[in-house]
C-alpha cells in the first residue's frame, strides 16, 4: 500500500515549478503546496478522536505524502490539530459530522419520489405578484429541502475532502460498505450524492482519485519530446 505513494509528493511539487502549472484547474487555489505528512502518533490520535481506522489508501497518503494541499479541484482539504482536536478544514468541511464518522455511510439517499414531489413544489418567482411573498415562499421551501437533503444522517461515515466551486464538493467514505470510495455532492444543483465511477463503471477509490488527477496534471503541464523545440520531459 505504501509503494503506491512512492515519489508522489515529489511529482506534485515538481509540477508546481513549471511555467504552465497555473493552467491546471484549481491550481490558483492550492498553489501546488503540500502540508507536511502526519506522524504515526498524530494519525493514531486522529483515528482515536474520530472513532475508527481511516481507509488504508487515505491513511497511508496522510503518512507518506501529505496531510492535505495540492490535489483534485481546489485541493485536498487538510486535516489539522486545532486546540487539541483534529478536524478537516476547507469550504464545506464542516458539513461532515465528525461525531458520526464511525457510523456506516447510508446505502441510499432520500426517497426519489419524495425528492421529485418536493422539487415540483419549488416556488417560481413569476407565480407571485410581490417579490416579498416569493422570498418568503422560497425560504420556506429551502428549509424543507435542506432538512431532507442536508440532514447529518445523509453523510454519516464520510468527510468532505475537496470542493469544485459553486458549492459542489466531493466526499470520502470512511465507514460502511462504500468505505474508501469517493462520492460527488451535487446537492447545490438539486441532485443527490452519487459515487464517482471509472470508465469501467467501478467506484473510484481514494488512491485512483488522487493519482488520476496527478497523471492528468502531468500530461497537461510537463513538456514532452514530441513538442517542437523541447527536449524530453
WOWO-V389106 format. One record per backbone hydrogen bond with DSSP energy under -0.5 kcal/mol. CO is the residue of the C=O (numbers start at 1). NH is the residue of the N-H. If there is no record, write none. Layout:
co: {CO | CO}
nh: {NH | NH}
This chain:
co: {2 | 3 | 5 | 5 | 7 | 8 | 9 | 10 | 11 | 12 | 13 | 14 | 15 | 18 | 20 | 21 | 24 | 26 | 26 | 27 | 30 | 33 | 36 | 39 | 40 | 41 | 42 | 43 | 44 | 45 | 46 | 47 | 47 | 55 | 56 | 57 | 58 | 59 | 60 | 61 | 61 | 62 | 67 | 68 | 69 | 72 | 76 | 78 | 78 | 80 | 80 | 82 | 85 | 87 | 89 | 90 | 90 | 92 | 93 | 96 | 97 | 98 | 100 | 100 | 111 | 112 | 113 | 114 | 115 | 116 | 117 | 118 | 119 | 124 | 125 | 130 | 131 | 132 | 133 | 134 | 135 | 136 | 137 | 138 | 139 | 140 | 141 | 142 | 143 | 144 | 145 | 146 | 151 | 151 | 152 | 153 | 155 | 157 | 157 | 159 | 161 | 162 | 163 | 165 | 168 | 168 | 169 | 170 | 170 | 171 | 171 | 172 | 173 | 175 | 176 | 178 | 180 | 181 | 182 | 183 | 184 | 184 | 185 | 186 | 186 | 187 | 192 | 194 | 196 | 198 | 202 | 203 | 204 | 205 | 206 | 207 | 208 | 209 | 210 | 211 | 212 | 213 | 214 | 215 | 216 | 217 | 218 | 224 | 227}
nh: {5 | 6 | 8 | 9 | 11 | 12 | 13 | 14 | 15 | 16 | 17 | 17 | 18 | 21 | 23 | 24 | 27 | 29 | 30 | 31 | 33 | 70 | 67 | 43 | 44 | 45 | 46 | 47 | 48 | 49 | 50 | 51 | 52 | 59 | 60 | 61 | 62 | 63 | 64 | 65 | 66 | 38 | 79 | 35 | 76 | 75 | 69 | 80 | 89 | 82 | 87 | 85 | 82 | 80 | 78 | 92 | 93 | 95 | 96 | 98 | 100 | 101 | 103 | 157 | 115 | 116 | 117 | 118 | 119 | 120 | 121 | 121 | 122 | 127 | 128 | 134 | 135 | 136 | 137 | 138 | 139 | 140 | 141 | 142 | 143 | 144 | 145 | 146 | 147 | 148 | 149 | 150 | 154 | 155 | 155 | 156 | 158 | 174 | 175 | 172 | 77 | 170 | 74 | 168 | 164 | 165 | 185 | 161 | 162 | 173 | 183 | 159 | 180 | 105 | 179 | 181 | 206 | 173 | 196 | 171 | 186 | 194 | 169 | 189 | 191 | 190 | 186 | 184 | 204 | 201 | 198 | 205 | 182 | 209 | 210 | 211 | 212 | 213 | 214 | 215 | 216 | 217 | 218 | 219 | 220 | 221 | 222 | 227 | 230}
